[in-house]
């Protein structure tokens, strides 16, 4: 048993060929998940009990079950029904990529909506009172006061969730998708060299995570450019 | 529902395995978290650097990669070691239970490191000074002042870490642990009802999540019974 550096040099380009799919999964489900999260957030703060309750149950279910189980239910489970196989969604649900994006979107939406809600709830009440005093309507207050402040307040927690989403994209390899992890698993099955392949792939993910953290740091500093520095 | 007849006991034993993984990984996660937090708070530069590397690596790598690396990697290493003593041996592996449990404890332990570190730093310095003034030793201060104050701070994020451990257990089915998701796969090959079988898995995990969430809420109430509300 020895650490084979040549194997790393050979396998790294192969694994990086899957970077596109990993990125696609991250960006598409990250974007759609954010839209879903905003919808769930609006349902939760709408003040209508039935909307609030539906959103709460949704969040409870998707945060309480493993993402792998959600992926399997969507990819292997849904085709059990004739109605799904004949519906217009079938061309998405037939493809593993479509299923992975759907599962990741539904999952991350539940987590992100709670993060956004935390941001909305921590907006200073005094500012909203000031808005009312200026004669702003509830909608105006939400758009001009709550939204910009809540965005900044929820950004640190949101960046953590994007990183978890990146890590969750690796689970797409369990439903035959050839993302970076999927390719790595194929190489290991051929060469039986888990250390070389998995450790070098882990490095790729760590660099990726690090880059995302830096990116969010920049955005956070940009959004806080008007605020007074504490300390 | 009749399709589930005959599988209930398999699911039950699968659920018992989920509970076993949870208990074992909970202890290991606390251990790794405390060691990590201790190293980060110690004055030793080498210990600090090692702990930082630990958190960066395990928070940046997908869970599935850590599990696969630990399982296949340990198998290769152990086989190589065993062959030194007895060349007849073809293959030795760590049971998936322990490879998986150690993997998820290492991952969640890296998050717990930050939680414990923050909680120890959150202990009121006034309380520690008061303990000194009363003539308590460092050990006494640690046991009677630091620990009771820090665990109240650490509890809410710690509850989330316990939920992560439970949900990550599903990933261990990938290396062959016969927990509920693994049971479902076997049931599907016989019955051909993937949706039904995976939904049962989802419900079992949701049950575990609910029990943990409710327990954490109860413990939080108990922990704060003597503190005055701050808001």
Contacts between the chains, C-beta under 8 A, distances in Angstrom:
chain1	res1	chain2	res2	distance
A	1	B	76	6.1
A	1	B	77	6.8
A	1	B	80	4.2
A	60	B	206	7.9
A	61	B	202	7.8
A	61	B	206	6.6
A	63	B	163	7.9
A	63	B	209	7.6
A	64	B	163	7.8
A	64	B	205	6.8
A	64	B	206	4.5
A	64	B	209	3.7
A	64	B	210	6.7
A	64	B	213	7.9
A	65	B	167	7.2
A	65	B	202	4.6
A	65	B	205	4.8
A	65	B	206	5.5
A	65	B	209	7.3
A	66	B	167	4.1
A	66	B	168	7.3
A	66	B	169	7.6
A	66	B	170	3.7
A	66	B	171	7.3
A	66	B	181	7.8
A	66	B	205	5.7
A	67	B	167	7.4
A	68	B	170	4.7
A	68	B	171	5.9
A	68	B	173	7.8
A	68	B	181	6.8
A	69	B	170	5.7
A	69	B	181	6.3
A	69	B	198	6.1
A	69	B	201	5.2
A	69	B	202	5.1
A	69	B	205	6.3
A	70	B	202	7.5
A	72	B	181	7.3
A	72	B	184	7.8
A	72	B	194	7.5
A	72	B	198	5.0
A	72	B	201	8.0
A	73	B	195	6.6
A	73	B	198	4.5
A	73	B	199	6.5
A	73	B	202	6.5
A	76	B	188	7.2
A	76	B	194	4.1
A	76	B	195	7.9
A	76	B	198	6.8
A	77	B	194	4.7
A	77	B	195	3.6
A	77	B	198	4.9
A	77	B	199	7.1
A	78	B	195	6.5
A	79	B	194	7.6
A	80	B	193	6.1
A	80	B	194	5.5
A	80	B	195	4.1
A	80	B	196	7.3
A	81	B	195	7.0
A	163	B	59	7.7
A	163	B	60	7.6
A	166	B	62	7.8
A	167	B	61	7.4
A	167	B	62	4.2
A	167	B	63	6.4
A	168	B	62	7.5
A	169	B	62	7.8
A	170	B	62	3.5
A	170	B	63	7.7
A	170	B	64	5.1
A	170	B	65	6.2
A	171	B	62	7.6
A	171	B	64	6.0
A	171	B	171	7.7
A	173	B	64	7.3
A	174	B	64	7.6
A	174	B	174	6.6
A	181	B	62	6.4
A	181	B	64	6.5
A	181	B	65	6.3
A	184	B	65	7.7
A	185	B	68	7.1
A	188	B	68	7.5
A	188	B	72	6.6
A	192	B	72	7.9
A	192	B	76	7.4
A	194	B	68	6.8
A	194	B	69	5.8
A	194	B	72	3.7
A	194	B	73	4.9
A	194	B	76	6.5
A	195	B	69	7.3
A	195	B	73	5.3
A	195	B	76	7.2
A	198	B	65	5.6
A	198	B	68	6.1
A	198	B	69	4.1
A	198	B	72	7.7
A	198	B	73	7.3
A	199	B	69	6.9
A	201	B	65	6.4
A	202	B	57	7.2
A	202	B	60	7.7
A	202	B	61	4.4
A	202	B	65	5.6
A	202	B	66	7.8
A	202	B	69	7.3
A	205	B	60	5.9
A	205	B	61	5.4
A	205	B	62	6.0
A	205	B	65	7.1
A	206	B	56	6.6
A	206	B	57	6.4
A	206	B	60	3.8
A	206	B	61	6.3
A	208	B	60	7.8
A	209	B	59	7.4
A	209	B	60	3.8
A	210	B	56	7.8
A	210	B	60	6.9
